[in-house]
Amino acid sequence: QVQLVESGGGLVQAGGSLRLSCAASGCTFSYYAMGWFRQAPGKEREFVAVIGWSGGRLVYADSVKGRFTISRDNAKNTVYLQMNSLKPEDTAVYYCAAVYGRIVGPSGESEYDYWGQGTQVTVSS
């Protein structure tokens, strides 16, 4: 059974930084494209970023482009989301997700096979 566990969320002031981690187990991690999504209160879950199984093909939502960076370490079975220049509108629960065998990771949440439980990120103004 594939398990994804996010960590690194917390409370930060606007302009600050956080790095989220998502550790995977129960799978051959290097065969999975990994995505990050977020859900703010009262809103639908939205795509943030994705990285292909080989570590290339990075795709970002326009709202985070230039501020967030997704990366992965296949030796550690972990995907990261470095978030800089955080804004109050980045406040949300952040989820990582995995989809098997995709060189180019999708942005649609329905295409993902596995999800983590989420980690809260709160950005104060």
C-alpha positions in Angstrom: 0.0 0.0 0.0 1.4 3.3 -1.0 1.5 5.9 1.7 2.4 9.6 1.4 3.1 11.7 4.5 3.5 15.4 4.3 5.4 17.6 6.7 6.8 21.1 7.1 3.7 23.1 7.3 3.2 25.9 9.8 2.6 29.5 10.5 4.7 32.1 8.7 4.5 35.8 8.1 3.9 37.2 4.6 7.2 37.3 2.7 8.6 34.3 4.5 9.5 30.8 3.4 8.6 27.2 4.1 9.7 23.9 2.7 7.2 21.1 2.5 8.2 17.5 2.3 6.3 14.4 1.2 7.8 11.0 2.1 6.5 8.1 0.1 6.5 4.4 1.1 5.2 1.2 -0.3 6.1 2.0 -3.9 8.9 2.3 -6.3 9.0 6.1 -5.9 11.1 6.8 -9.0 8.3 5.5 -11.2 5.8 8.0 -10.0 5.1 11.6 -11.0 4.5 13.7 -7.9 2.2 16.6 -7.5 1.3 19.2 -4.9 -2.2 20.6 -4.5 -3.8 22.9 -2.0 -7.2 23.6 -0.6 -8.1 26.9 1.0 -11.1 27.2 3.3 -14.3 27.3 1.3 -12.6 26.7 -2.0 -12.0 23.7 -4.2 -8.6 21.9 -4.2 -6.3 23.4 -6.8 -3.1 22.3 -8.6 0.1 23.9 -7.4 3.0 22.0 -9.0 4.1 18.7 -10.5 7.4 16.9 -11.2 7.8 14.0 -13.6 9.1 10.7 -12.5 12.5 11.4 -13.8 12.8 14.7 -12.1 12.2 16.8 -15.2 9.1 18.3 -16.7 8.3 20.8 -13.9 4.9 22.5 -14.2 3.6 25.2 -11.9 0.3 27.0 -11.4 0.5 30.6 -12.6 -0.2 31.8 -9.0 3.0 30.3 -7.7 5.3 30.5 -10.6 8.6 32.2 -9.7 7.9 31.7 -5.9 7.6 28.0 -5.5 10.0 25.2 -6.5 9.2 21.5 -6.7 12.0 19.0 -6.5 12.5 15.3 -5.7 15.1 13.1 -4.2 14.5 9.5 -5.4 17.1 8.1 -3.1 15.1 9.4 -0.1 11.6 8.7 -1.7 10.7 12.3 -1.0 9.3 15.2 -3.0 9.7 18.8 -1.8 7.9 22.1 -2.3 10.1 25.1 -1.5 7.8 28.1 -1.0 9.3 31.6 -1.0 7.7 35.1 -0.8 4.6 33.6 0.7 1.4 35.6 0.6 -1.8 35.4 2.8 -3.6 33.9 -0.2 -1.2 30.9 -0.1 -2.9 29.8 3.2 -4.3 26.4 2.6 -3.9 22.7 3.4 -1.3 21.4 1.1 -1.5 17.8 -0.3 1.0 15.7 -2.2 -0.2 13.1 -4.7 1.4 10.4 -6.8 0.5 9.0 -10.2 2.3 6.0 -11.7 4.4 6.0 -14.8 3.9 9.6 -16.0 6.9 11.3 -17.5 4.9 14.5 -17.5 2.8 14.8 -14.4 -0.8 15.9 -14.8 -2.5 18.9 -13.3 -5.9 17.3 -12.8 -6.4 15.8 -9.4 -8.6 13.0 -10.7 -5.6 11.6 -12.5 -3.7 10.9 -9.3 -3.6 7.4 -7.7 -2.5 8.3 -4.1 -2.9 11.2 -1.8 -1.3 12.3 1.5 -3.3 13.5 4.5 -2.3 17.2 4.0 -0.3 19.7 6.0 -1.6 23.2 7.0 0.2 26.3 5.8 -0.9 29.6 7.3 0.5 32.9 6.1 -0.2 35.9 8.3 -0.3 39.5 6.9 
